[in-house]
Amino acid sequence: MTRRTQGFAKALAFLALFGSALHANVVLRIPDYPLDSHSDPQAEADREAIRLFEERYPTVKIERFMGIQSIGSLSEAPELMALAGGTAPDVLDVFVHKVQNYIDQGFAQPLEDKLPGWEGKRNMPDVFWPSVTRGKHVYGVVREWYSLQLMYRKDMFKEAGLDPDKPPKTWDELYDYAQKLTFPDKIVANMTTDKKGQYGFQLNGGWTAAWQFPIWVWQAGGDVVQAYMPDAKGGVAKRYSLEQLYKERLTLDMSKIKWRVTFDSPEAIQALEFWKKLIFGKWQRDGKEYEGVVTTTVFGSADLDEFGRGKVAMKIYSPTWWALDTYGLAPSQVGMAPLPAGPGGRANYAAGSLYMINSKVTNPELRDAAWNYIAFKTSDEYRRILVKHLIQGDAPYQLKPDELIRFGYTSFYEKFPRNWVDTAKFTKDNLHVETYAPNYQVIQTNELVVPLAKVMTDKNADPYAEMHAMNERVNSFIYGLRPPEQQAKLRHWALLIFILVLLVLSVVFYFTLREKPGDLNPVLAGGTGMWSARSWSTHAKVWSMLGMAVLSILIWNYVPLVEGGIIAFQDYRIMGGSHWVFLDNFIDLFSQPQFLQIIGATLYYVVLSLSLGFAAPILLALMLAEVPKGQVLFRVVYYLPAVMAPLVVSMMWVVLFSESSDGALNSMFSVIGVGPQKWLGDPSQAMICIVATGIWSGVGAGSLIYLAALKTIPEEVYDAADLDGCSTLQKVRFITIPYLMPLILINFLGAFIGAFHAAENIFVMTQGGPGVATKTAGVDIFLNAYMFLKYGMAIAEAWLLGALLIGFTLYQLRIFQKSEFKTAGATGA
């Protein structure tokens, strides 16, 4: 093709694009528009799909939803933040376990009028319909779904004398196989850390333990949630399983349905007892006694590491091959099997994401465009495009085997190991959808992790006692099933405490803010200040200058503060329907099992920040002030980290804190003989790592402020101290520190308040983990609002945090009233 022809083609393409933009009268914002930097097969398939869609619907222009990107493991937060801010996309992409909460909050609109004739129905397993239905309405359709299977290492099976084509089918066989595959004294050379010990099974810990625990309860024949219709006295008139609730949806008054959890049922306790057996069960080999046949891990970088490197032989995982390929494993080395059956039979976990239409979409043309996009992305036409790009990208093992047959890729289908194909078919025919009851995510993340962690770390813990206590608390405080007399008693105590707090704050305000001449700065107390007797014209001039600033502060600070504060006393719904609950949000806040841990983590962060971080700029400034040469160079070097965006700094240090032996810091420590550290993955180290990152980035900027303040100290004072024979430490103690004290107090106030509000750096680096080790109050407020949709409780926690700081802040302001500030005189450099 000649240059002239190429130029002509480009011009035509531009005119076509420009023409389509002119004719587009509907702009559709979607959440799954691939970023320009993405070049993986999924992104290429999505780009092709968008081009085809816009060609088919020339009046529709698709735009990317420009929200913030996912924050670590908090992948659901960006869309929820956009919904709260009224900037959410027109098409919502929602995980199954969140759908019922979205329906409760009014985020999504019914779609049943669009379903007749919908071709994508064949790609949506029937078991998902109950999760997207509420009464007579259907609110979403499945975009993509996945299942969990038992993944095992065939090569390790052979080494242990087990048949690699006969994976365990029951719990008893799972334990027996795991025992034969466990060699606690073996050194696993491929592991970068924790090399000692090979184990038969990997049991997830942390929040992923709570995520997977319902599977085991289902296999024991039970369930973790139950719906019921209450009788006149609040008791149970009729119980409903989730399936029964769906079947009878047209005849039930869904507004009357109540929910409760059943984690203390015999089936749940039986499942937890089996976990204890896997973790603590004693067994013998060659006359030596061992304990446990599993490792436990938290979802993250190390989640697949142990399986891929040969430390564990079996684990529950979603069969996507791309992750295993990074360890050099061939498909022939890895087997897939249905999850082993418990006493109640098999239960194969299924989850995924769904498309919903934003309830804010009221324009009929835009609603049609949103549905047409959903229908296209769930159609065979799109699946065929996706399969093509995955095949071209040499990633066929990411596909479900039956899709290769449907779309004519028989040769690739035949490359799949036979047990992968058989397992995929069995799993699809025996799916059990993840728990999707209202507020279940709060229970799973905040409540269930507590008894599970206790039982998984303490062999003497009683599973029933731990689960029953959590069960009662959840049903009482989350599902509101506490007896009326108990609720009345809690509200009585809450009201009494609330009144006492108000009285205490009032007294603090009175004694702190009252002014006596002796308490004030001498200049003001002498009556020569600005507010001594002045004419009305003077006051008018002053307020004409200050009026706009004061008005701006009132509008943008105090009005939102008051309006937001009201939410603390409501069950707040963004889309309307909020109602007053008065002090119930505070009651629920204090009833969280993690609340004391959150307060403890917050105080720990504050202590570390102030003890390590606050003094560092002062010490650095004192040292830089004594450098005889190169002061500018040192100041620039120390200040450079402050130029970087805090987000970039945090992300950079996340890479440096890699747990791998090849990580930057671990490589440096290995030179002096220190083994690899877990850093952010270790509860005892994570908070120190976060604080150290903040010190590194902020110490330089802080030191420059103190360097400037040091210039205000007269040189003759130091000269006199030298004549009196004062040492360096004495000069710092009796001269430097007293002169700097007003500035130190101001900075200490800001650092103290800032430390209590810490959240941004923790979000980026740990998201509050591991466990709750770095889950400060600021992080918990964010999670309650934008992950659990508990806006009222989030504001209540924010008010509580503010109340804790008011007394200290007023005391500091009282000190400032007695302080006198001066400008630096002209001194030499």
MOFENKA-V497978 format. One record per helix or strand. SS is the DSSP state (helix for helix, strand for strand). FROM is the first residue (numbers start at 1). LEN is the number of residues. If there is no record, write none. Layout:
ss=SS from=FROM len=LEN
ss=SS from=FROM len=LEN
This chain:
ss=helix from=3 len=21
ss=strand from=26 len=5
ss=helix from=41 len=16
ss=strand from=60 len=5
ss=strand from=71 len=1
ss=strand from=74 len=1
ss=helix from=77 len=9
ss=strand from=91 len=5
ss=helix from=96 len=10
ss=strand from=108 len=1
ss=helix from=112 len=4
ss=helix from=119 len=5
ss=helix from=126 len=7
ss=strand from=133 len=2
ss=strand from=137 len=2
ss=strand from=141 len=7
ss=strand from=149 len=5
ss=helix from=154 len=6
ss=strand from=170 len=1
ss=helix from=171 len=10
ss=strand from=183 len=5
ss=strand from=196 len=9
ss=helix from=206 len=14
ss=strand from=225 len=6
ss=strand from=236 len=5
ss=helix from=242 len=6
ss=helix from=254 len=3
ss=strand from=257 len=5
ss=helix from=266 len=15
ss=strand from=282 len=4
ss=strand from=288 len=4
ss=strand from=294 len=4
ss=helix from=305 len=4
ss=strand from=312 len=6
ss=helix from=321 len=5
ss=helix from=331 len=3
ss=strand from=334 len=4
ss=strand from=341 len=2
ss=strand from=345 len=1
ss=strand from=348 len=11
ss=helix from=364 len=14
ss=helix from=380 len=13
ss=helix from=396 len=3
ss=helix from=401 len=6
ss=helix from=410 len=4
ss=helix from=418 len=12
ss=strand from=431 len=3
ss=helix from=440 len=18
ss=helix from=463 len=16
ss=helix from=484 len=30
ss=helix from=517 len=3
ss=helix from=522 len=4
ss=helix from=536 len=32
ss=strand from=570 len=2
ss=strand from=579 len=2
ss=helix from=584 len=8
ss=helix from=595 len=31
ss=helix from=631 len=13
ss=helix from=646 len=11
ss=helix from=664 len=8
ss=helix from=679 len=3
ss=helix from=686 len=25
ss=helix from=715 len=9
ss=helix from=728 len=29
ss=helix from=760 len=6
ss=helix from=777 len=10
ss=helix from=791 len=27
